[in-house]
Amino acid sequence: MMKKVNVLVLGALIAMGLSSCIKDGETYDPNAQYEIEKPLIEAYAQEYLDNPNYKEFQGMRIWFEIVQPGDPGSYQYKVDENSGNPLFVPAEAIVSYEGRLVKTNTEFESKDDQKFIISLSSIIPAWQIAFLPDKLRYNDEGGLLDEPIEFGGLTEVGLQAGSVIRIVTPSYWAYQNQSQGSAIPPNSPLYFEITVSEIKDYEANN
């Protein structure tokens, strides 16, 4: 029987933490907000993705397209089981990306060769879902786990060196109802194209 671990739920908790600054008297209903965004997201995916697919998480669809799968087996996503509860082992990736607002197709950011720590606390949940595999299969030493652990990523093996992916995410898996400066308004569904040039285990002293 496959192990299950609420790794994705941790991502949701991170997203919920982003909404902790709601002013008194205001409420945030993620399901109601998603119903507003859903037709916009689907229309955007159909127009801007050449081969649109989607995967549903907690009733909300992330649309995606694998442009390049990357080098097979160039990276193994790992968990550390020594603590008693499986912990995802962070990775380090060199990434180029472009981000756009779905509502206007306006680019809000574009960067090349940026270093990211791929962990459950350093990137938005939509990126966690894009990077990590559907199932985690390896321990922290690179050996196969006795039983795979469900995570729920978009792809079977996760993003690899050379991978290129496009995603269209509801605001819930991005920044929810919190603005990010003047570039990203509250309740913004987002589009990303992510190109991974390198990925390896993260070493805290590097």
PyMOL commands that set and color helices and strands:
alter all, ss='L'
color gray80, all
select helices_A, chain A and resi 7-18+30-48+125-131+171-173
alter helices_A, ss='H'
color red, helices_A
select strands_A, chain A and resi 3-4+53-57+60-68+78-80+87-88+91-101+106-118+135-139+144-150+164-169+190-201
alter strands_A, ss='S'
color yellow, strands_A
deselect
rebuild
show_as cartoon
